[in-house]
Structure formats: C-alpha cells, structure tokens
Amino acid sequence: FCKDSGRNPQHNIVSFDNILISLLNTLTASTLEGWSDVMYDASDAFSLYLARLFFIILVIVVGLFVFKLVLAVVFIKFDSTKSAVFETQTFMARAQNG
C-alpha cells in the first residue's frame, strides 16, 4: 500500500516500519502533542481515511481516557504512601517521647 521512497519523514522518526518507532509514535499521539503531524504523515503514506480514523480513535480513547485513569491511580498510590509515611513518623515520635 505504501510507496517505498527509502526514507521516512522527520529524519526517520515518524514511521510504523519498526515496532519501537511505532510505539514511540503511538505514545506521541496519546500525549496529544504533535499527533496531527504524525497523522498527516501516515495519511500521506497509507490511506487518508484509515489513518485519520486510527488517530482520532487513539486520541479519544488513550489521550482522554486512559491517561486520566493512569493519573488517578498514581494520585491514589501517592496519597496512600504519604499517609503511611505520616503514620510511621507519628508512631516514631510517640515511641521517642514516651
């Protein structure tokens, strides 16, 4: 489907030829930073409608839902760790004083 020109856009950074580079491009799109450039490059290389559909679904599902879920889990874990440290410090202070 793709035209083989021997080079990829942006100094071989934007491509889906390699699994690591494609994961990097997917991560870039999911952070909502610069995803439209990758989408346009993919639509030029493969298919206009399939590439746009893929990236729009990726942005909606991953960018707006999964990242907020991950941030919520990190926040809950940080809060529980902070509470545990506070309880340990309180216990240690009581043991030293009494």
C-alpha positions as CSV (number, residue, x, y, z in Angstrom):
1,F,0.0,0.0,0.0
2,C,2.8,2.5,0.9
3,K,5.1,4.0,-1.6
4,D,8.7,2.9,-0.8
5,S,10.9,6.0,-1.1
6,G,13.7,4.8,1.1
7,R,13.3,7.4,3.7
8,N,10.7,8.4,6.4
9,P,9.5,11.8,7.5
10,Q,11.4,13.8,10.1
11,H,14.7,12.0,9.8
12,N,13.2,8.5,10.1
13,I,11.4,9.3,13.4
14,V,7.9,9.1,12.0
15,S,7.2,5.6,10.7
16,F,5.5,2.4,11.5
17,D,8.2,0.2,10.0
18,N,9.8,-0.7,13.3
19,I,7.9,-1.8,16.5
20,L,9.8,0.6,18.7
21,I,9.4,3.6,16.5
22,S,5.7,2.8,16.1
23,L,5.3,2.6,19.9
24,L,7.0,6.0,20.1
25,N,4.6,7.4,17.5
26,T,1.7,6.0,19.3
27,L,2.9,7.5,22.6
28,T,3.4,10.8,20.9
29,A,-0.2,10.7,19.7
30,S,-1.5,9.7,23.0
31,T,0.1,12.6,24.8
32,L,-1.8,14.9,22.5
33,E,1.3,16.7,21.5
34,G,2.2,16.7,17.8
35,W,-0.2,13.9,16.9
36,S,-1.6,15.8,14.0
37,D,1.8,15.9,12.2
38,V,2.1,12.1,12.6
39,M,-1.5,11.6,11.4
40,Y,-0.8,13.7,8.3
41,D,2.4,11.8,7.5
42,A,0.6,8.5,8.0
43,S,-2.3,9.6,5.8
44,D,0.1,10.6,3.1
45,A,1.9,7.3,3.2
46,F,-1.0,4.9,3.6
47,S,-4.7,5.9,3.4
48,L,-6.3,9.2,4.2
49,Y,-9.4,7.9,5.9
50,L,-7.9,4.9,7.7
51,A,-5.0,6.9,9.2
52,R,-7.3,9.7,10.3
53,L,-9.8,7.2,11.8
54,F,-7.0,5.4,13.7
55,F,-5.5,8.6,15.1
56,I,-8.8,10.1,16.1
57,I,-9.8,6.9,17.9
58,L,-6.4,6.7,19.5
59,V,-6.6,10.3,20.7
60,I,-10.1,9.9,22.1
61,V,-9.5,6.5,23.8
62,V,-6.0,6.8,25.0
63,G,-5.4,10.5,25.2
64,L,-8.6,11.5,27.0
65,F,-9.5,8.4,29.0
66,V,-6.5,6.1,29.7
67,F,-4.1,8.9,30.8
68,K,-6.7,10.3,33.2
69,L,-7.1,6.8,34.6
70,V,-3.3,6.4,35.0
71,L,-3.1,9.8,36.7
72,A,-5.9,8.8,39.1
73,V,-4.0,5.6,40.0
74,V,-0.8,7.4,40.5
75,F,-2.5,10.0,42.7
76,I,-4.2,7.4,44.9
77,K,-0.9,5.5,45.3
78,F,0.9,8.7,46.2
79,D,-1.8,9.6,48.7
80,S,-1.7,6.2,50.4
81,T,2.1,6.3,50.6
82,K,2.0,9.8,52.1
83,S,-0.5,8.6,54.7
84,A,1.7,5.6,55.6
85,V,4.8,7.8,55.9
86,F,2.8,10.2,58.2
87,E,1.6,7.3,60.4
88,T,5.2,5.9,60.7
89,Q,6.5,9.3,61.6
90,T,3.8,9.8,64.2
91,F,4.5,6.3,65.7
92,M,8.2,7.0,65.8
93,A,7.6,10.4,67.6
94,R,5.4,8.7,70.2
95,A,7.9,6.0,70.8
96,Q,10.7,8.5,71.3
97,N,8.6,10.7,73.7
98,G,7.0,8.1,75.8
